[in-house]
Amino acid sequence: MSDTESDDDAETTEQTNARPPEPDSDDAETTEQTNARTRRIREYLEYTGLAVLVLFALLAAFRFYGHTSAAISEFISPAYRSLFKALFNLVVLLVSAGGIAVLLARRDRV
């Protein structure tokens, strides 16, 4: 056996026992950037969906308020209309204030 044959055999054995190559740091950074971009896009879609739903909720709330006022005007006698409208507005105000308080309390906990 010559020296070159034994060297070739040694290189082959080393290559067989060697660990698979680790991913380059560039590949890891690219994966992180892709994941970050995906998360950012998902957040934007969630915020867009939330904005659309809030818009629909506001529209529904205004329409409900208007129709409730119209119903009070139609079904309550003129002598008591202002009292019923004032009570309705007070209830709307209290529910709104309660919702705001709950949201602020949750925000402080986070």
N, C-alpha and C positions, 0 to 999 in steps of 0.2 A: 504494500500500500504506500502510496506517495503522500507527501505532506499536504498537497492540495486536496486530495480525496478526503483526508481526515478533517481538514478545515471545513469542507463543504458539508460533511456529516454533522459537525459540531454546530454550524450555522442553522442547519435544518432542524436539529433538536432544539436549539434555542428559540427558533421561530414557532415551533409546535408548542412549547411550554410557555411562551410569552402570553401576557394578558391581551385581551382585545384593546385596541386603541380607544382612549377616552375621547369623548366629544370635545371639539375645539371650544375655547371660550367664546368665540364668535357665534357658534351655533347656539350656545346657551343664552347668550345675549339676545339673539334673534328670537328665540322661543319666548323669553321674558317680554320682549317688546310686543310680540304677537299677542301674548296673553293679556298684557296691559291694554293694548288697543282693543281687544275683544271685550274686556271689562268696561272700558270707557264707552264703547258703542252700546253695550247693554244698558249702562247707566243712562245714556242719552235717550234711548228708547223708553226706558221706564219713566224718566222725567217727562218725556213727551206724552206718554199715555196718561200720566198723572195730570198733566196740564189740560188735556182734552177732557178727562173725567171731571176735573174741577170746573171747567167751563160749562159742561152740561149740568152739573149740580147747581151752579149759580143761576143758570137760565131757568132751571126747574124751580129753584127757590123763589125767584122773582115772580114767575108765573103763578106759583102756589099762593104767594102773598097777595098778588093782584086778584086772583079768583076768590080767595077767602074774603077779602074786603068786599068784593062784589056780592058774595053770598050773604055777608052780614047786612049789606045795604038792601038786599032783596027780601030776606026772611025776617029781619028784626024791625020792629016798628020804629018809626022816625024818632020817637021820644027816647029810645034806648040805644040807638045806633052809635052815637059818640062814645057811650060807656063801653059797649062791646068792642069797638075798634081800639079804644085805649087799652082794654084788657088784653086783646089779641097782640097789640104792639108790645105791651109789657112782657107777655109770655115769650115772644120772639126775642126780645132784648135779653131776658134772663137765660134762655137756652143758648143764645149766642155767647154771652159772657161766660157761661159754664163751659162751653166748648173751648173757648179761648184759654180759660184757666187750666183745663185738662191738657191742652197742647203745650202750654208754657211749662207746666209741671213735668211733662214727659221730656221736654227739651232740656230742662235743668238736670234731670237724672242721667242723660246721655252724656 
